[in-house]
Amino acid sequence: TPEERRHYGVVVAKSEFTWTRKRGCIPADTAASARTSADFSAILVVAMSGFGIESEMWIYDCIHVQEEVPEVCQILERTQRKYRLLIAVETVAANAGRSVSQMLRRANKNLRIVDVEVGGKDKFTRAIPISAAWNQGRVHVPIDEDWADVLIEEFKLFTGVDDLHDDIVDAAAHGWNLLYREKPPITEKD
């Protein structure tokens, strides 16, 4: 219904998705501990089409686990091999913030990682663009996946201020912010 679209993005069958004319990445919000009190690691596979206000994002896959760094690296490597996309990891500050991507690179030299510069922005501010797209029905979730309900619930409850679970939204925001383009690239023909 239109009301559901406002709150849930757009739910679709996974079979409706195609990679044609889309750019993609594997945004990851990683935690460094398997303790049950620790954050989860969220690893998504996302694709985007369009430019500017016509941009649409598909969340194609979601892995949400509480694992130690070596296991998270194995999951990242398997995901990267399967989809052949770059892994996007948050970079908070010029020096200290790169520690997550450096740690992942050291733990597994096969990972191809791109740093997503967040420029000191908090989770709420980073999530504003994807939140707006979600509310406009420009974020698509395959409802026929086991993880869809968890993802939708986290989006619904996200405030950006000390949320108990915000890893999926944070990873999705990294994906949106990395893939978003205001205009198509200029070509030689232009």
Sequence and secondary structure as in RCSB ss.txt:
>XXXX:A:sequence
TPEERRHYGVVVAKSEFTWTRKRGCIPADTAASARTSADFSAILVVAMSGFGIESEMWIYDCIHVQEEVPEVCQI
LERTQRKYRLLIAVETVAANAGRSVSQMLRRANKNLRIVDVEVGGKDKFTRAIPISAAWNQGRVHVPIDEDWADV
LIEEFKLFTGVDDLHDDIVDAAAHGWNLLYREKPPITEKD
>XXXX:A:secstr
 HHHHHHH EEE GGG   TT EEEEEEE  S   TTS  EEEEEEEEESSGGG EEEEEEEEEE   HHHHHHH
HHHHHHHH   EEEEE SSSGGGHHHHHHHHH TT  EEEEE TT  HHHHHHHHHHHHHTT EEEETTSTTHHH
HHHHHHH  SSS S  HHHHHHHHHHHHH  SS    TT 
